[in-house]
Amino acid sequence: MSGNAQKVCIVGGGPAGMMAGFLLARAGIEATVLEKHADFLRDFRGDTIHPSTLQVMEELGLGETFLALPHRRVETLSGVVDGRSFRIADFRHLPVRHRFIAMMPQWDFLNFLATEGRRHPKFMLRMSTEATGLVERDGRVDGVRARGPEGETTVEADLVIAADGRHSVLRGASDLPRKSFGAPMDVLWFRLSRRPDDREETAGRFGRGGILVAIDRGEHWQCAFVVPKGGEAALRARGLPAFREAVAALAPYLADRVDEIASFEAVKLLTVAVDRLTRWHRPGLLCIGDAAHAMSPVGGVGVNLAVQDAVAAANLLAAPLREGRLTDGDLARVQARRMPAVRATQRLQRMMQDRVIAGALDATAPLKPPLALRLLDRVPLLQRLPARIVGLGFRPEHVAAPAA
Ligand SMILES: Cc1cc2nc3c(=O)[nH]c(=O)nc-3n(C[C@H](O)[C@H](O)[C@H](O)COP(=O)(O)OP(=O)(O)OC[C@H]3O[C@@H](n4cnc5c(N)ncnc54)[C@H](O)[C@@H]3O)c2cc1C
C-alpha cells in the first residue's frame, strides 16, 4: 500500500459510520458509506446528543446550524425511587460550550451528517445497500460484498470500517476475538401520546420490579420499560392490564393513557448485551462503535462513544490514508486510543447493572434508594462527576484531522 490516496468503505450509517464517513471525506479521503436501510427512521435508538458530541460539532464549525434543529435541552438528570426524586447529574458546570444533553431523534442527527457529508466531493452514501461479507486477498481485507438496488456488488477499498452495530455482520465474518459480559435486564419499548401540558421528564423511575424511562419525542413519549433478563414472557403471561398498571404505577402522569398500549404487538423487546472485541482490527479492517463494543443502555452513552471512536479514527487515519501508507499499526493506534474509555465505561455500566438495576428489578427485595443516590442528591457538588462521565466520557476526542 503506497503511492496514491487510499479509499475507505464504511459499513453502517449509524452515528459511528456517518461521523467517520463525513470526517474522512472532509479530510479529502474517498469515503463510501453503505447503509442497509432506505432511510434513517428507526425508533429504538439513543436520541441523546451529549455535550462532547456538541463540542465536536462546534470544532467543525457546525454547532449553531446543528442546534437550529428541533431539540430539547436536558441540563440535569434525576432518578425517581418509589415516587421520591433524587438529582444525579448536573451538566451546567462542564468545561464545554454546550452544557446540556440535546434530546434529538437520531434520524435528525444522521440526516444532518448526511447533508453535511454530501458537501464534500469525496463523500458517498449508498442507502439500501447491505454488506454481506468481506472480500479478502492474501490474508488482508480488500473490500466488501454487498447487496443493493442494483443487485449483488463488490466495493473495493484499502480500508473497510465496520460500523454496522451490535449485530455486526462484518465482525462475525472477521473472526476477531470477543469478550461478552452478561446483562441482568432487557428493555421493552412502546409509545404513549404526549400532551402539550405534560411535565418535563428527565428521570428514570424505579419501582418494585420495573424501571421506566420516558423520552420526549414531541408528539409522543418513547417509553423504555426495563425488565429482568428473560422477564418478557412472565410479563406477557400476567397480561396487558397488569402491564398497563405497572407503567401507571411507575409514572402516574401517564396513567390516563396507558390504554393506548392496545396489545403486546405494540411492545418491542430489545435484548441488552454488553461485549467488546479484544482486537478491533485486521489488515484492511477496523471495527468501531457498537460493532467493536456493544454498550449497555445504562447512562445512555452508546451514541457518544460511537461518535468519539469515529473522531479518533479520522484523526489517526486521515494522514496515512491520504499519503497511501496505511498500516495495521495505524489501526492498532485507534484501538489503543479508544479501548481505555470503552473498558472504563463498560466497567461502570456493569457495576450499575449489578448493584442498582438488578436490585430494583428484584420484586421481592425492599425498594430502597441506594446510598450513592442519596449522597448525590444531598451534595450537589458531587453531581458534577456523573455529569462529566455521561456528558463527556472518559476520554473526549477533539477534531484534529484538517479539512482538505
Ligand atoms: C435499548 C437501547 C437504548 C439505548 N439508548 C441510548 C441512549 O439513550 N443514548 C445513547 O447514547 N445510546 C443509547 N443506546 C446505544 C446506542 O443506540 C448505540 O450505542 C449507538 O447507536 C451505536 O452506534 P453505531 O453507529 O456504532 O451503531 P448503530 O447505531 O447500531 O448503527 C449501525 C448501522 O449499521 C446499519 N447496518 C447494520 N448491518 C449492516 C450491513 N450489513 N450493511 C449495511 N448497513 C448495516 C444499521 O442499519 C445501522 O444504521 C441504546 C441502545 C439500546 C439497545
The ligand as an SDF file (V2000), in Angstrom:
LIG
                    3D

 53 58  0  0  0  0  0  0  0  0999 V2000
  -32.4360   -0.1890   24.2520 C   0  0  0  0  0  0  0  0  0  0  0  0
  -31.3310    0.7250   23.9290 C   0  0  0  0  0  0  0  0  0  0  0  0
  -31.3790    2.0620   24.3290 C   0  0  0  0  0  0  0  0  0  0  0  0
  -30.3260    2.9150   24.0690 C   0  0  0  0  0  0  0  0  0  0  0  0
  -30.3750    4.2170   24.4930 N   0  0  0  0  0  0  0  0  0  0  0  0
  -29.3310    5.0360   24.2480 C   0  0  0  0  0  0  0  0  0  0  0  0
  -29.3440    6.3980   24.6440 C   0  0  0  0  0  0  0  0  0  0  0  0
  -30.3060    6.8990   25.2080 O   0  0  0  0  0  0  0  0  0  0  0  0
  -28.2590    7.1630   24.3580 N   0  0  0  0  0  0  0  0  0  0  0  0
  -27.1530    6.6480   23.7200 C   0  0  0  0  0  0  0  0  0  0  0  0
  -26.1710    7.3700   23.5160 O   0  0  0  0  0  0  0  0  0  0  0  0
  -27.1420    5.3760   23.3200 N   0  0  0  0  0  0  0  0  0  0  0  0
  -28.1900    4.5530   23.5640 C   0  0  0  0  0  0  0  0  0  0  0  0
  -28.1630    3.2620   23.1190 N   0  0  0  0  0  0  0  0  0  0  0  0
  -27.0000    2.7660   22.4100 C   0  0  0  0  0  0  0  0  0  0  0  0
  -26.8940    3.3740   21.0170 C   0  0  0  0  0  0  0  0  0  0  0  0
  -28.0950    3.2570   20.2840 O   0  0  0  0  0  0  0  0  0  0  0  0
  -25.7490    2.6880   20.2770 C   0  0  0  0  0  0  0  0  0  0  0  0
  -24.6530    2.5140   21.1320 O   0  0  0  0  0  0  0  0  0  0  0  0
  -25.3010    3.5170   19.0710 C   0  0  0  0  0  0  0  0  0  0  0  0
  -26.3710    3.7110   18.1750 O   0  0  0  0  0  0  0  0  0  0  0  0
  -24.1440    2.8230   18.3640 C   0  0  0  0  0  0  0  0  0  0  0  0
  -23.8510    3.4750   17.1620 O   0  0  0  0  0  0  0  0  0  0  0  0
  -23.1990    2.6720   15.9460 P   0  0  0  0  0  0  0  0  0  0  0  0
  -23.0970    3.6430   14.8370 O   0  0  0  0  0  0  0  0  0  0  0  0
  -21.9780    2.0000   16.4070 O   0  0  0  0  0  0  0  0  0  0  0  0
  -24.2210    1.5120   15.6020 O   0  0  0  0  0  0  0  0  0  0  0  0
  -25.7520    1.5750   15.1750 P   0  0  0  0  0  0  0  0  0  0  0  0
  -26.4010    2.7940   15.7010 O   0  0  0  0  0  0  0  0  0  0  0  0
  -26.3310    0.2640   15.5410 O   0  0  0  0  0  0  0  0  0  0  0  0
  -25.6900    1.7190   13.6150 O   0  0  0  0  0  0  0  0  0  0  0  0
  -25.3650    0.6540   12.7700 C   0  0  0  0  0  0  0  0  0  0  0  0
  -25.9160    0.9430   11.3980 C   0  0  0  0  0  0  0  0  0  0  0  0
  -25.4720   -0.0680   10.5190 O   0  0  0  0  0  0  0  0  0  0  0  0
  -26.5340   -0.4990    9.6940 C   0  0  0  0  0  0  0  0  0  0  0  0
  -26.2050   -1.8560    9.2990 N   0  0  0  0  0  0  0  0  0  0  0  0
  -26.2340   -2.9740   10.0640 C   0  0  0  0  0  0  0  0  0  0  0  0
  -25.8100   -4.0330    9.3670 N   0  0  0  0  0  0  0  0  0  0  0  0
  -25.4960   -3.5700    8.1280 C   0  0  0  0  0  0  0  0  0  0  0  0
  -24.9930   -4.1980    6.9400 C   0  0  0  0  0  0  0  0  0  0  0  0
  -24.7110   -5.4970    6.9170 N   0  0  0  0  0  0  0  0  0  0  0  0
  -24.7890   -3.4410    5.8460 N   0  0  0  0  0  0  0  0  0  0  0  0
  -25.0640   -2.0940    5.8610 C   0  0  0  0  0  0  0  0  0  0  0  0
  -25.5460   -1.4610    6.9470 N   0  0  0  0  0  0  0  0  0  0  0  0
  -25.7540   -2.1900    8.0750 C   0  0  0  0  0  0  0  0  0  0  0  0
  -27.7530   -0.3600   10.5750 C   0  0  0  0  0  0  0  0  0  0  0  0
  -28.9390   -0.2540    9.8090 O   0  0  0  0  0  0  0  0  0  0  0  0
  -27.4330    0.9120   11.3570 C   0  0  0  0  0  0  0  0  0  0  0  0
  -27.9010    2.0560   10.6900 O   0  0  0  0  0  0  0  0  0  0  0  0
  -29.2200    2.4100   23.3770 C   0  0  0  0  0  0  0  0  0  0  0  0
  -29.1880    1.0880   22.9430 C   0  0  0  0  0  0  0  0  0  0  0  0
  -30.2210    0.2430   23.2220 C   0  0  0  0  0  0  0  0  0  0  0  0
  -30.1580   -1.1760   22.7500 C   0  0  0  0  0  0  0  0  0  0  0  0
  1  2  1  0
  2  3  1  0
  2 52  2  0
  3  4  2  0
  4  5  1  0
  4 50  1  0
  5  6  2  0
  6  7  1  0
  6 13  1  0
  7  8  2  0
  7  9  1  0
  9 10  1  0
 10 11  2  0
 10 12  1  0
 12 13  2  0
 13 14  1  0
 14 15  1  0
 14 50  1  0
 15 16  1  0
 16 17  1  0
 16 18  1  0
 18 19  1  0
 18 20  1  0
 20 21  1  0
 20 22  1  0
 22 23  1  0
 23 24  1  0
 24 25  2  0
 24 26  1  0
 24 27  1  0
 27 28  1  0
 28 29  2  0
 28 30  1  0
 28 31  1  0
 31 32  1  0
 32 33  1  0
 33 34  1  0
 33 48  1  0
 34 35  1  0
 35 36  1  0
 35 46  1  0
 36 37  1  0
 36 45  1  0
 37 38  2  0
 38 39  1  0
 39 40  1  0
 39 45  2  0
 40 41  1  0
 40 42  2  0
 42 43  1  0
 43 44  2  0
 44 45  1  0
 46 47  1  0
 46 48  1  0
 48 49  1  0
 50 51  2  0
 51 52  1  0
 52 53  1  0
M  END
$$$$
